Amino acid sequence: MNGRPAAGVVAELTRRGETVATAESLTAGLVCAALTDIPGASAVVRGGLVVYATDLKSSLAGVDAALLAERGAVHPEVAARLAEGARDRCGADWGLGLTGVAGPDPQDGVAPGTVHVGLAGPGTRTTRTLRLAGDRHAVRAAAVTAALDLLSTALAGR
């Protein structure tokens, strides 16, 4: 994973005096780790929730258990709620939520490489659905980049 997207996000959040938190399933903390690899990240990264198990998406990040039961853990609305949960539970300006299937096998009928990234922030709530190719490592790395790009784009548009 290349540090440039993370460096840009940390620099822009620092300039604005804003913060970020993550709630990560398939990436299991890799987005938060990418951000905290950047010097000065302690000024802007509030923390991260690793919610790899479905029940933790509800108990730690506050995703509605009924949504998880009805739609499953890999769904765009779950990503959005993870982002909101990260923002709320960690007291951050911005939240990123990631859920998906890294593979090699499908999960609950969802194909490997399916990733949903959610973003919640001041006046912002959006999701991006990706269909990524490659092995587990490639899917997870591309998901990290996509999450950082989504936040970077939102910050540039404000």
C-alpha positions in Angstrom: 0.0 0.0 0.0 1.3 3.3 -1.0 1.3 6.0 1.6 0.4 8.9 -0.7 -3.4 8.8 -0.3 -3.1 8.5 3.4 -0.5 11.3 3.6 -2.9 13.6 1.6 -5.8 12.8 3.9 -3.7 13.4 7.1 -2.4 16.7 5.7 -5.9 18.0 4.7 -7.5 16.9 7.9 -4.7 18.6 9.8 -5.1 21.8 7.8 -8.8 21.8 8.6 -8.5 20.8 12.2 -10.8 17.8 11.6 -10.6 14.2 12.7 -11.4 10.7 11.3 -12.2 7.2 12.7 -12.8 3.9 11.0 -15.0 0.8 11.4 -13.5 -2.0 9.4 -14.6 -5.5 8.6 -12.7 -7.0 5.6 -9.7 -4.7 6.1 -9.5 -5.4 9.8 -7.8 -2.1 10.7 -5.7 -1.6 7.6 -7.2 1.8 6.8 -6.5 3.1 10.3 -3.0 1.6 10.1 -2.3 3.3 6.7 -3.4 6.6 8.3 -1.3 6.2 11.4 1.8 5.3 9.4 1.9 9.0 8.5 3.8 11.4 10.8 1.4 13.7 12.5 -1.6 11.3 12.3 -2.1 11.5 16.1 -3.6 15.0 15.6 -6.3 13.7 13.3 -6.9 10.0 13.8 -9.3 9.3 16.7 -9.3 5.6 16.4 -10.7 2.5 14.7 -13.1 -0.3 15.3 -12.2 -3.8 13.9 -15.6 -5.4 13.4 -14.7 -8.5 11.6 -17.4 -10.6 13.2 -21.0 -9.7 12.2 -22.2 -9.3 15.8 -19.5 -6.8 16.5 -20.8 -4.6 13.7 -23.9 -4.1 15.9 -22.4 -4.2 19.4 -19.3 -2.0 18.7 -20.3 0.1 15.7 -24.0 0.4 16.4 -25.2 -1.1 13.1 -28.9 -2.1 13.5 -29.1 -5.9 14.1 -32.3 -6.1 12.1 -30.4 -4.6 9.1 -27.7 -7.2 9.5 -30.2 -10.0 9.7 -32.2 -8.8 6.7 -29.4 -7.7 4.3 -26.4 -9.5 5.6 -23.1 -8.0 6.7 -21.9 -7.2 3.2 -24.3 -4.5 2.0 -23.9 -0.8 1.1 -26.2 0.3 4.0 -24.1 -1.6 6.4 -21.0 0.3 5.2 -22.8 3.6 5.6 -23.9 2.6 9.2 -20.3 1.5 10.0 -19.1 4.9 8.9 -21.7 6.6 11.1 -20.9 4.3 14.0 -17.1 5.0 13.7 -17.8 8.8 13.7 -20.2 8.6 16.6 -18.4 6.1 18.8 -15.0 7.7 18.4 -16.1 11.3 18.4 -14.7 12.1 15.0 -15.7 14.6 12.3 -15.4 11.9 9.6 -16.1 8.2 9.7 -15.1 5.5 7.2 -16.8 2.1 7.1 -15.7 -0.9 5.1 -17.4 -4.3 4.6 -16.9 -6.9 1.9 -15.6 -10.3 0.8 -11.9 -10.6 0.3 -12.2 -14.3 -0.8 -11.3 -16.7 -1.9 -14.8 -18.0 -1.2 -18.2 -16.2 -1.4 -19.8 -15.1 1.9 -23.6 -15.4 2.2 -23.9 -15.5 -1.6 -21.8 -12.4 -2.1 -18.9 -12.9 -4.6 -15.3 -12.4 -3.6 -14.0 -8.9 -4.5 -17.3 -7.2 -3.6 -16.5 -4.3 -1.3 -18.7 -1.5 0.1 -17.1 1.7 1.5 -19.1 4.1 3.5 -18.3 7.7 4.4 -20.0 9.9 7.0 -19.0 13.5 7.8 -20.3 17.0 8.1 -23.3 17.1 5.7 -22.0 13.9 4.0 -23.3 10.3 3.9 -22.3 8.3 0.9 -21.3 4.8 -0.1 -19.2 3.3 -3.0 -19.6 -0.3 -4.2 -16.5 -1.9 -5.8 -15.9 -5.1 -7.6 -12.3 -5.8 -7.1 -10.1 -8.5 -8.7 -7.2 -10.4 -7.2 -6.4 -12.5 -4.2 -7.2 -11.5 -0.6 -4.2 -9.2 -0.3 -5.1 -7.4 -3.5 -8.7 -6.9 -2.6 -7.9 -5.6 0.9 -5.2 -3.3 -0.4 -7.5 -1.9 -3.1 -10.3 -1.4 -0.5 -7.9 0.6 1.7 -7.0 2.8 -1.3 -10.7 3.2 -2.3 -11.6 4.3 1.3 -8.8 6.9 1.4 -9.7 8.1 -2.0 -13.4 8.5 -1.1 -12.5 10.6 2.0 -9.9 12.6 0.0 -12.5 13.4 -2.7 -15.0 14.5 -0.1 -12.5 16.8 1.6 -11.5 18.3 -1.8 -15.2 19.0 -2.5 -15.7 21.0 0.7 
